[in-house]
Amino acid sequence: MNGNILELQNLSAWYTEGKNVLSSFSLQLRPHEVVGLIGLNGAGKTTFLKILSGLHEGFRCDSIRLNGQPSNFRDKDFKLRRYTVFAEDNSFQYFTFREYLSYVAAAYKTKLPDVTELVRGFHFEDYTDMLLKDLSTGNKKKAFLITAFALKPELLLLDEPVNGLDFQSTEYLYQLIAGYKEYGTVLFSSHILESITLTSDRVLVLEDGQIRRSFADDEINAANIREALHDKNEL
């Protein structure tokens, strides 16, 4: 075992057979790191996170290993080790936040977490007992983010987590992501350069369905990433 939490070899994905969104995509995630995935619109970021979340069937992968053992994205063990916050999520509309949190804790076989600090940090105190369908886009995002960080899964997946958040909540989210290495690994996609450069230990640049470049440590800066994306006006 080489110490990686997740290893994927030669992943391909499609919505229409023969028209790949991802091709020859390989990835290794180490325990207790933050990895940012960045790319222009249509690069395949959200598709990849949907595959990891068991929500996209049009794919094949030569090898999937979780903590060194063969796995697949719909294995019970894999599901219990990861939680995903999507850019937009309209599920559980008739649950309140507290009802949803209780449901998730039971599904992940863990005790109900104390979310007092997270609720305060996201300024969510007035919304905990509202139906999710009645929340604004930003507050709905906060509900799922609070659940994610309270649950503390081994693998936390975030799809455009900053979208819809106010300035204070965005700053608080950056702190949470950067500090999450105490509990597990974060893989998050973003088109916002600041969120990538402020929190990531590694940055993967996704282009045309493949990881074209990667940066780590002092290499992670706006100039390098812009150059890798071939479009200095996009970010």
Helices and strands as residue ranges (DSSP letters): E 6-16, E 19-29, E 34-38, H 45-52, E 59-66, E 69-70, H 76-81, E 82-85, H 97-107, H 116-121, G 125-127, G 132-134, H 137-151, E 155-159, H 167-179, G 180-182, E 185-190, H 193-199, E 202-207, E 210-216, G 217-219, H 222-229
